[in-house]
Amino acid sequence: MNSPQTRPLTETAPQGTPWHALPPEAVLASLQSHPEGLSEAEARDRLERHGPNVLQRVSGDGWLTLLWRQVNNPLIWVLLASAGLAITLGKVTDGLIVLAVVVLNTLIGFVQEFRAGKAIEALTRMVPENATVLRKGNKVTLPASELVPGDVVLLASGDKVPADVRLLAGRNLQVEEAALTGESVPSEKSLAPVEESAGLGDRTSMAFGGTHVTSGTGTAVVVATGGATELGRISQLLHDAVDLQTPLTKALATIGRYLTLGILVISAVLLGVGLLRGYGLAESLLAALTLAVAAIPEGLPAIVTIALAVGVQYMAARRAIIRKLPAVETLGSTTVICSDKTGTLTRNEMTVQALWTPSGSYSLSGVGYAPHGELRRDERALDAPPEDVRELLVAGALCNDASVHAKDGTWELTGDPTEGALLVAAHKAGLKVEQWRARQPRVDALPFESENQFMVTLHEDGRGGRQLLLKGAPEVVLRRCEPRDGFDAGTVLAEVDRLASRGMRVLAVASRAIAASQGRVQPEDVAGGFRLLGLEGMIDPPREEAIRAVKACHAAGITVKMITGDHARTAEAIGARLGLLGEERAVTGARLAELDDARLREAARSSNVFARVAPEHKLRLVRALQHEGHVVAMTGDGVNDAPALKQANIGVAMGITGTAVSKEAADIILTDDNFASIAAAVEEGRRVYDNLIKSLAFVLPTNLGLALILIVGVAFFPILHVAGEREPLLAMLPTQLLWINLVATVALALPLAFEAREPDVMKRPPRRPDAPVLSGFVVMRTLLVAVLMCAGATGLFLWEYHTEAARSGHEVAIREAQTMAVTTVIMFQIFYLLNCRSLRDSVLRIGVFSNPVVYLGIGVLVLLQLGFIYLPFMQAVFNTAPLTLEALGLCALVGALILPVISVEKMWRSRRARRERGTDPRLAPRLPRRATVT
């Protein structure tokens, strides 16, 4: 039962011809089946050979593997070694605190990864539980998992297709395949074979597992089950897609590696320096341990995680739900957004926008199913429709089975989207459809048949007679119409082509008077004699907010590409209205399939609209763009989008229309299915990244400053002889360093996550994906602040120690001096935080009180530091001593020196940037007096 599923029997017929290109009898012959179905014995045998009709799951990593992945990090190993060494040297408190940090970071990463990777499980839920099958002519209901190639299944409206099937018979069969193809309207099925090269959405002789029957009935033979189906193929693509590291995680990993190497080298050097200066081995090891604790930014993972979590809250308020925290920052660095069309860039609501009658052309404003709009001719609104337009719209509304109604402030459609568009068009022109239906009640009807391509209804005409109303494909309707008013079929078809070139789906409507006594529609009544009323052109229009969002993305240097399963003409029309299509035409999936990887990368780079695209094409496009160095965001709602969503740097699924598969594969879910929400999320992502850089620029100088304080102490401070023992003179103890790293730094860095967006956040290009987080500016700023911090803290430490040692002795002096050193660093951090609120502008320019959380953080830290200094139990844990008011003021004064220094540095960088851009008016070239500037 669990044997691997084979593809030779279920992918094509033995002669190699695809199933959709073969007639039904040839398919049955190739599958060794017949219209009455298989016997029970044959079905059991095939089930043994081909396996159950289920999607095989690949087991994910176990929890131990996930935990190991979180621990296997260079910085974590250094912290663990430091904790072990501290405990060995008797510094149990230091070691336990470091271990607590490691545990916290490990749990955060474990929870994130444990919740990810459930897309395959969601795919399995798309296979229906039961199916109706013919076994030797008997209708039976079986678990869908027991279907085999050659089984004959029965389909009806509302059914979920249980496997990939070739149609044998059908009546008015329509299948909604949006999850696989991206088509916004149900696919009309027929029995006739189609071209071998037909794309998935054009295989009208097939129905695919996981799609839905929206109307009609059919009989079909199973040609593929389980992993051999289109759904199974997507499942395999989903397995093959690789979850990529985000730019931030890659950058932090790089920082971690360099920090680890640097810390190990400097610790080894410090160990050697200590030994050379006469330190004992234990004292030297303690100095190296203290350096590791000082230099490693233990609070950085918590700061990054909380900053991203704050971004999650902001994005949720703007209708973007984040499933994976790093996605917040990644979206801000996106260079290309590949968007699905239907429902994302468009409304997924068919709308009549063009009317044509023999008297001329008209347009209808408004979009969607809300009956709000107006009839126009030559851009002039009409108070009432002309007679011929009224006839056209009334006929389209009467030859119609749909209805629209308001619900909770929105308009909803019941029935076919195309018919709903015709109904709404009549409402927009001021016609009361219900009154017309009462005035001209339906007597009989011939429903739409895919083989006929038309629908006919018989109505009372309100004048004692009866009439037939006909709507359908223009070429089919025209064959049944008589030319009139000098307009022949060629003129009408030319108008059809004009509307189709605008991406519209065009329906023709006609009428014919018949005898008042006739109560049924006879086939001969539809053969001819109709009068053409006109044409109605409809399209799924782009969202107005999506048009604005695309412009905003372009202004931000982000390329938007539309990748859809819809027809090329429709894709081009929508792409043009969105501002995506230039001189080039849409590239089709068939064309993409012919390209090798190099030419595909060129097409991905130069084209912005892709039509009739299959799942593997989307995946190849995303990979091609990533190969070009882009950070790719992919949006989608269907099963067909899931592999590309997973492969993309950032996958964005639709919350309303999205399938469970697409949501599980995505990093972000939009609650309103609106492309405009993506632009808003990009804006928030950029804000989050800016604030993370501010946090790094704040945190790293503290760690380097603490490391310099320790290095200066070991290398240059005297070795004391206390009670007959040698004792190194250090400005800070390991527990005091942890206090600064974990408590003070985190309390001050977190408020930076709440900083408002920079004014130009959506007017600058995205940063390069390979741009280092530690830019030259961050490195120089880190060195400058660290040196100032080291000088201020060590200077006050030495001054206080030598002053107090003469009065109170070594033990009191060292505790007070170390307490002053720690307090000085805290004061440096407080004043430096104010400078970090903007890395370019002064506090006065961005608004002193624009982020009150900053002052809350400062207030909390001041209270904690007072407890650190004056509370007895804190003094016992951290070996601190109470300070006088004068000493506190001195610490604050030294710490405040950072304000003028960084202000001058900002002014220098700003002037240098203007000079490089040529905007410094003092450096502008002087024009001759008579020169004319044009």
N, C-alpha and C positions, 0 to 999 in steps of 0.2 A: 504494500500500500504506500510505503514511503519512498519507493524508488524514484530516482531522478526523472523528471518529466522530459520526454523526448520531443524534439521539434520537427523532424522530417515529415511525419504524418500530418501534423497540425499547422504547419506554416504555409506550405504550398502543396498543390497536387503533385503526384509522382512525376509528371512531365515538366514540373518547374513553373507552371503558370499559377499566379496568385489566385486565391479563391474568388476574389471579387471580380476577376476577369473571365471566369468560367460560367456557363449556363447552369441552372440548378441541377439538371439531370446529370451533367458531367461531374458536378461536385459529389452527388450521391454515389455515383459509380466509383469515383476515386476513393471515397471513404468506405466503400463496400457496405452502404446503407441503402434504405429505401423509404418512401414517404410514410410507411406505417411505423417506422422506427426499428430499433434493434430488438433482439430477443434478450431475455434476462441473462441467459448464459453468455451471450456475446458481450453484453455490457459488463458483466463481472470480469470476463477475460481482459477486456480493454482497460478496466479500472486497475487491474493488476499490472498491466504493461505501462500505462501512462501516469498512474498515480492519481490521487484525489484532486478535485478542482478547487485547490486552495493555494494561496500564495505562501511559499516557504519563508519562514523567518530565520534570520541569522542571529544567533544569540549574541547579546551585547557583552561588554566587559563586566566582570563581577565587581562587587563592592570593594574587595581587596585591591583589585587592579586600579580602580578609580582612586582609592586612598593613596596608593603608591605613587600615582601620577601627580598627586598634589604635593607629596613630600619630596619627590625626586627633582629638587631644584637647588642650584649651587648655594644660594643665600640661605635656604633652609638648612642645608648641611652645615654651613658655618655656624648658624645659630644653635643647632643641636650640639655641635662640638663645643661651642662656648658654654652651653648649659651644663654639659657633662663635666667640662673642666672646672667650672665654678663650683659644682657640687663636690667634686673631688678635692678641691682646695678648701672646702669647708664653707664656701659662700652659697649656702643652700637657698636663701631667699632670692639671690640674683638668678640662680639656675632655674628655680621654679617659675619666676616671672618670664624668663625667656621661653621656657617650655609652654607656658600659657599662650604666649603670642603665636607660637608655631601651631598649636592645636586650633586656635581660633581661625587662622588663615587656611588651615587644611580643611576645616569643616565648611567654610564658605565655598571653597572650590569644589568640594565633594558634592554639596547640595546642588550647585549649578549644573555639574556634569551629569548627575544622576537623573535630572529631570529632562535632559536633552535626548535626541535620537529615537523618538517613538513614531516616526513617519511610517515605517513598514507595518507596525501594528495597526495604524489607522487604515492602511491600504486593505488589510484583511477584512475590515468591517464593511468594505464596499461590495463584497460578494454577497448576494442575497442568501437567505437561509434555505429557501425551498424553491423548486421550479416544477412547472407542469410539463410532463414528458409523455411522448407516445412510445409504448413498448408493445410491439406487434399489434398496433392498432388500438390498444387500450390506453386510455388517458389515466395517468398516475401522477401523484405528487411525491417528489423525492427531495431529499436534502441536496442542495446545489453542489455540495462537495462530491456527490456520486455521479455527476455528469461526466460523460466521456465523449471523445470525438466520434461523430456518427449518430449521436442521439438527436432525435427530432423533438424540438421544444415548441410550446405554444406561448405566444406573447399577446398581451392585452394592455389596454390603457392603464397606467398606474404601476405596471410591473417594472422591476429592475432587471435588466438583461443579465442572465446568469453566467454567460461565457461569450466568447467570440463566435458569432453564428453567421451563416450564409442564408439569405431569405429564399424560401421555396414558394410561399404564397403570402399575400397581404392585401388588406383593404384599408385605405386611408391611414397607413402606418407612418407615424412621425416619432422620431426619437430625439430626445434632448441630449446632446453630446458635448455641451459646453465644457464639462470637466476634462474632456479629452482633447477637444479641438479648439475651444475658445469661441465657437460660433454663438452669436447672440440669439439666434432663432432655432427652433427644432429642425432637424434634418428630415426631409421628405424621402422616404425609402421606396425603392422600386425593385423589380425582379431582374431587370435587364443587366447583363454584365457591363462593367465599365473598363476604361483603359487600364492596362497593367501599371502604368506610371502614375495613376491617380493617387493624390494625397489622401491622408486619413479622412479628412472632412468631405472628400468627393467620392468616397466608396459607398455609394447609395444602395448597393446590393448587400451590404453587410450591416450588422449591429454588433456592438462591442460590449464586453462585460463591464458592469459597473455603471452603464448609462441607463437612462429612464425612458420608457415608452410614454409619450404624452397623449397620443390619440391613436385610434385604429386598432386593428388586430393583425396578427401574422403568424406564420408557421416557418420555422427555420431549422437548419441542421447545424449542430455544433461542429466547428472546425478547429477550435483551439480551447484548451482548458488550462487552469492554474498558471504556472509561470510562462507558458507559451502564448498567453493572450497579450493584447496590447497593454492591459493593466499590469500583467506580470513583467512585461518588458520595461515598463516605467519603474516597477519595483526594483528591477536589476540596475537600471540607471541610477536609482536613488542609492543603492548600495555602493555603486561605483563613484558617486559624487563624494567629494572630499570636503569635510569641514575645515575651513582655513582659519589660521590665526588672524586676529584683528591687528591692524597697525599698532594699536596701543599695547596689546599683549606681546607682540614681537619686539616693540621698542623697550618695554619693561624687562623682557627676557634678556635683551642685549645689555641693558643697564646692569641687570643682575649679574651677568657673566663678568663684565668689566669690574663691577664693584667687588665681586668675590675675589677675582684675581688680584686687584689692587689691595684689598684688605689682607689677604694671605701674605703678599709680598711685604707690605708695610709692617704687619704683625711679626713676621720673621725678622725683619730688620730691627724692629723695636726690641725683640727678644735678645738679639745679638748686642744691641747698644746697651741694654740693661746689664747683661752679663759682663760686658767690657767695663762698664762703670762701677762694677762691684756689687750689683744686685745679686741676691741669692736666686737659685733656680725658681723657687716658688714665687718670689716677688716678680721676677721677669715674666713668668707665665701669667701671673695676675695682670701685669701691665698689658701683655698681648691680648688677654681676654677682655680687658677693659677697652682696648682699642676696637676690638671687633664689635663690642656692644655699642660703642660710641659711633662707629662709622656706618653700621648697617641701619638703614632707615626702617626700624621695626614697625613704625606706625604707618608707613606708606601704603601697604596693602589695604589696611582699614580705611585710610583716607581715600584711596582710589575707589574702593567698593562703595563707600558711603556717598562719594561725589556722583558716581554712576547711578546709585539708587535715587538720589535727589533728581537727577536727570530723568529717571523713569517716571517720577511723579509729575514733573513738568510736562513730559511727553504724553502721559495719560490724559492730562487736562486738555491736550491738543489732539486727542483721539488716536494716539498711537500707543498700543500696549506692547511693552518690551518683554520678551520671553528670556533673553539672555543678556546679562548686564553689559558685556563689552560692546554689544550692538549699539548702545547709546553713542559711544565715541566713534565707532566705525561709520555710522551714518553721516556724521559730521565731516568725515574725510572722503566721502564718496566723490568719485570723478565722473561716473557714468551711472544713470538710472535706466535700466531696461524694464519697460512697463508693458503689461498686458493692456489690451485696448478695452475689451468689453467690461463695463461696470467700473473700471478704474479711471481711464481717461474719458470714457463715455458713460452715459447714464444707464445703459442696459434697458432702455425703454424706447422701442421703435416709435418714431415720430414722423408724420406726414409733413413735409416742408415745401413740396412743389405740387401744383395742380396744372393740368393742361386740358383744355377743351378746344374744339375747332375754332373757337373765337379768340383764343389767346392763352397766355401763361399767367399763373397766379402763384402767390406764395402764402404760407401760413407761418406766423411767428409762434413762439412758445415751444417748450420742450417737455418731453415726458408725457405721462398719462393725466396730468392735471389739465382740465379743459379750459385753460387760460391762454388766450392769444387772439390774434386778429388776422383777417383776410386782407391781403394786399395785392395791388396791381401797380407795377412800376413804382414800387416803394410808397404808394399812397394807400392808406387804410380805407377799406370799403365799409360803409355802414351796414349793408345787407348784400348777400351774394347775388350775382346775376342769375337769371333763370337757368342757364346751362350749367353753371357751377353748382347751384342748388340741386339740380337733378343728379349730377355726378356724386355729390356728397351724400344725398339721401339714399341713392342706390347702394353706395359702399357701406352705409350703416345698416341697411335692411338685409342685404345679402351677407349676413354676419351673425356669428354665434357668440361673440364676446360681450362683456359688460365691464364697466368701470364704476367704482364707487369710492367714496371718501371714508377713510378709517383713521382715527386718531390724527387728523390734520394732514394726512397724506392720501394720495389717490392710488388705488390698487386695481390691478387688472385680473379679471377671471376669463380665461380663454387664451387664444392664440395671440402672440404679440403683434403680428401683422394686422389681424382683425381689430385688435384694440386700437392701433394707430388710426385706422379708418374711422372708427367710432369717435375717437377724440377729435379728429379733424372736423367732423360734422358739428360737434358741440362748439368748437372754437368759432365756427362761422355763424353761430347763433341759432342753429337748428335744434329743436327739441326732439331728440331721437325717440324718446318713449311715446310722444304724441304721434310721430310718423309711424311708429310700429303699430300703434292702436288704429291709426287711420288706414294703413295698408297692411293688414295682418298677413302673416305667412300661411300659405295653404299647403305647400309641399316643397321638397328640396331634394337636390342631388348633392350629397356632401362632396367635399374636395377629395379627389383621388390623385395620387401622385402620377399615375399613368395618364390621366386626362389633363392635369394642370389647371383645372378650373373648378368653380363651385356655381351652382344654379339654384335659385329659389323662385318659387311661384307665389305671387302676392295679389290680393285685391288692389285695384288701382285707385280706389276711392271715388270712382265715377261710374260704378256699376260694371266695370270690366275687369280684366285680369292681365297681369304682365309678368314676364320672366325677367329676372335680373341675373346677369352673368358677370363674374369677376374671375380674373386669373392672369396667367402669363400673357403679355401683350401679343406675342406672335400667335398664340392659340386663340385668343379672343378675336383678333383681327380676321382670322380665317372664317369666322362666323358672322362677320359684319359686312354690310353693304356700304360702299363709298358714298359720301354725301357732301354737299357744300364744297365740292372741288378738292377735298382732302382724300388722297389715296393712301394705301397701306405704306408706301415708301415715305410719305411725309410723316406719318405717325411713328414709324420705326426710327426715323432720323431723330425725332424728339425723344424716343425711348433711349437711343444711344447717348444723346446729350445728357439726359438725367443719370443714366448709368455711369457716364464718365465722371460724374460728381459723387460717385460712390453710393448712389441710391438704388434701392430695390423698387422696381416699378411694377404696378398692377394696372391692368386695363379693366374698365367697367363698361358694360353695355346693357341694353334693355330691348325687349320685344313684346309687343301686344299680342295676346292670343285670345281665343274664344272664351267668353265669360263662363261657359258651361264646363270647361275643362278643369278637372280636379287633381290631376296627377301630371308630373313632368315625364314626358315620353322621350326616349333617346332621339327620335327624329325631330323633336322640338328644338334641340340644341344644335342641329346641323347647320343652320344658317338663318338669315333674315333679321339679324340683330342690328341695332343702331348704336354705334360707338358713342358713349357719353363722354369719355375722356380718360386721362391717366392720373394716377396718384403716385408720387415719388416719395419714398420714406427712407429714413436712415436712423441709426442709433447715434444721436448727436453727441459731440463732445461736451463735457461739463464746462460751463463758463469759468468756474473757479479753477478747473484743470488748465485752461488756456493761460490764466494768470500765473498759475504755479509753474508752468513750463517756462514762461518768461522770467520768472524769479530765479529758476534754476539756471537758465542761460546767463543771467546777470551774475550769478555766483560762480560761473565757470564750470558748471556741471552739464554734461551732454545728456540729453534725454533721447532714448531710442524706444520705438514702439515695436513690440514683437507679438504678433497675433496669428491666430489660426484662421482668421477671416480672409475673404477674397482680396486680391491685390487692388482692384479698383476701389473697393470700400476703404481699405487701409490707406491708400494714397489720398483719398478725399479727406478722411479724418486727419491724417498726418499733415496735410496742407493747412487745414483749419487750426491745427494746434501749433503751427509754425515749425514743424519738424521736417517737412519735405522741401527741398530746394529744387535744383535742376534735375537731380537724379530720380529714378523711378523706384518703386518698392522692389525689394529683392525677395523672391519667392523661396519657399523651402526646397522646391525641386531644383532651383539654381544652386542653393547652398549645398545640396547633396552632391553636386558635380564638382565642387571646389575642393582642392587639397588644402592642407592646413595653412600654408603660406598665403594662398589667395583668399581663403576664408578670413584670415586676419585683416587683409586689405579691405574686404567687403565690410567687416565689422567696424573698421575704423572710418570708412568713408560714407556708409549708408546709415540712415536713421530710422527707416521704416522697413520691416520685414513681415511678409504675409504668407499665409498658408504654411505655417511653420509647425513642424512636428516636435515632440519632446526632445529627441536627440539633437535636433537643430538648435533648440534653445540652449541646451547644455554646451554644445560646441561653441556657440556664440559667446556665452559667458566665459568659457575657458580661453577663447581667442582674445577677448578683451583683457582678461587677467594676464595673459602672456604679453600683452602690450604694456603692462605695468599699471593698469587701471584698478581702482577699487570699485567694484561693481555691486550695485544694489539691484535686485531683481524683484519685481512685483508680480503677483499672480493669484488666481483663486481656484484653479482647477487641478485635477490630478496630474494633467500634462505639465503643469508648472513645477511640480514638487522637486524633480531632480535638479533643475536649474536654481530653484530657491535654496536648496541645500548647498549646491556648489558655489553660489555667489558669496561674496564677502559679507553681504547683508541681505537676507531674504525677507520680503515684506508680503504677507498674506492678507487677504480680505476677510474681515470679521463677519460680514453679513452673508455674502455669497460664497465665501471660501469653503472648500471641502475640508474635512478633518485632516486629510493627508497634507494639503498645502499648509495648514496651520501648524501641524507638528513639524514640518520641514523648515518653517520660517523662524526668523529671529524676532520679527516685529509683526504685530497684527493690527490692522487699521479697523477701528470700530465703525467707521462710516464709509469704508470702501472708496475713499476719495483720494485722488492723486494729490490734491491740495494739502492733505494731511501729511504727505511725504515731504513736501517742501517745508512745512512747519517743523517736522521732525528733524530735517537736515539743519534747520536754523538752531533748534535746540541742541542737536549734536555738536554743532560748532561752538555753541556757548559752553557746553560741558567740557569740550577739549580745551578751550581757552582757560577755563577755570582749573582744569587739571594741570596745565602748564604753570599757572599761577601757584598752585599747590606745590609742584616740584620746585619752582623757583624759591619757594618759602622753606620747604623741608630740607633740601639738600645742603644749603649753606650751614644749617644747624649741625648736621652730621659731620660735615667737613670741619666746621669750627671746633666741635667737640674733639674730633680726632687730632686737630692741630694743638689744642690745649693739652692733650695727653702727651703728644710727641714732644712738645716743648718741655713739659715737666720731666719726662724720663731722660731727655737728652741734656738738659741744662740745669734743672733744679738740683740743689744739693741733697746728698744722702744724709739723713739725720741719724744721730746715735741717741736712742732713747732707752733708758734703763738697761744699758749695756748691749742693746741690739740695734742692728742697722735697719732703718726704716725709710723707704722712699717717700719723698715729698710729692704728693699728687694733688692737683687742684680739685679733683672730683673723684668720688668713689663709683664703682659700677652701678650700685643702686641709684645713686643720684643721676647718673647718665640715663638710666632707664626712665627715671621720673621725667626728665626733659624729653626724651624720645617718644615715650608712649603717652604721657599725660599732657604735658605742656604743648608739644608740637601738634598733637591731634586736636586738642581743644581749640587751637588757633587756626589750624589749616582747614578744618571742616567748614567754618563760615564762608570760606572762599567759594564753596560749591554753590552758594546762594547769590553770587554776584550776578548782576543783570548782564544782558547781552551787550557786547561792544556795538557801537553805532554802525560800523561797516561790516558786520558779520556776514551779510549776504551780498556784499559788493566786492569781495575779494575772491580770488581763485582758490580752489581747494589746495591744501598743502600736498606736496609730492608724497606718494605712498612710502618712498624710501627716505624721506626727510627725517633726520634724527630728532628724537624728542629733546635730547640734550644738545640744543643748538649752540652756536658760538656765544650767543648772548647769555644763555642760561649758564654756560660754563664760566664765562667771565664774571657774571653777577655772583655766582657761587663762590668763586675765589675772593672777590672783593669783600663780600659780606663775612665770609669765614675768617679772613685775616683780621678784619675789624673786630669781630666777636672774640677771637683768640686774644688779640692785643688788650681789649678792654677787660675781659674776664681774668686773664693771667696777671695783668697789671694790678687790678684791685686785690686779687688773691695774695700776691706777694706783699703788697703794701699793708693789708690787714694782718697777715701772718706775722710779719716782722714787728709791726706796731704792737700787736696784742701779746706776742710771745714774751716780750720783755716785761709785761705787766702781769699776765695771768698764767704763763707757762705754755708748754707745747700743746697739751691735749685740748685746752680751751681754744687756743689760737688756731689750731688746725681746723676745728669744727666750725668756728666762726668764719674763717677765711674761705673754707669750702662752701659754706652757706651763702656767703656773699658772691662767690664765683657763679654758683647756680642761679642766684637771683639776678645777677647781671645778665646772664644769658637769657633768662626769661624776659627781662626788660628789653633786650635787643630784639627778641622775637616779637614782642608786642608792638614796638615802634616799626619794625620791619614789615609786619603784617599790614599796616596802614599803607605802606608803599607798594605792597604786592596786590592791592585791590585792582590796580591797573598797572600793567608792565610798561606802559608808554606815557600815560597822562598822570597829572598830579591828583591828589585826593580832592582838592578843591574843584577840579574840572569835572570829575565823575560824580561829585556830590558827597559831601561829608557824611550825610545820614541816608544815602540811597540803599545801604545794606545794613539795617539795624542788627542783623545776626552777628556781625563782626563785633559789635560792642557787647553783645550778650556773651560771646566767647571770651572776650577780654575780661569781662566782669567775673565770669566763672573761674577763669585761670587765676585772677588776682586773689579770689577767695581761697582757692586750692593752695596757692603759694603761701598765703598767710598761715594756713593750717600746716603746711610743710615746715614753716619756720617756727611757729609758736606752739603747736599742739604737742603735748608730751609723747603720745604714742607714735606720732609721725617723727618726732625727734629720735625716738628709740629705733624705729625701722630704718630711717635714712641718715642717722648720725648727724643731725643738724643742731644748730644752736640759735637762740633768739638774737635778733639784730636790733640795734637802736634805730630810732627814727632818722637820725643823721646818716646811718649806714644805708638804710633803704633809699633815702634821697640821693645818695651818691651813686648807688646802683642804677637808679632811674636816669640820672643825669648822664652817666656814661652810655647807657643803652640808647638814649635819645640822640646820640651823635650820628646814628645811622640815618636819621631823617634828612639832614642837609646833604650828606654825602650821596645818597641815592637820588635825591632831587636833582643835584648837579649832574649825576650820571645820566638821568633821563633826558635832561635838557641837551646834553652833548649828543646822545644817540638820536634824538629828534632832529637836531640841526644837521647831523651827518646824513640822516635819511633824506631830508629835504635837499641837501646838496647832491646826493646821488640821483635823486629824481629830477634835479634841475629846477626845483620850485623855490629855492631860496632867492628872494628878490634882490639881495645884495650881490648875488653871483650871476644874475641875468645879464646877458650881453646888451650893451647899449646900442640903440639903433641910430643911424645918421639922422640929423634933424629933419631932413626932407623925405625920409623914407616913409613909404606908405605900407601899413600893415593890413593885409587882406586875410 
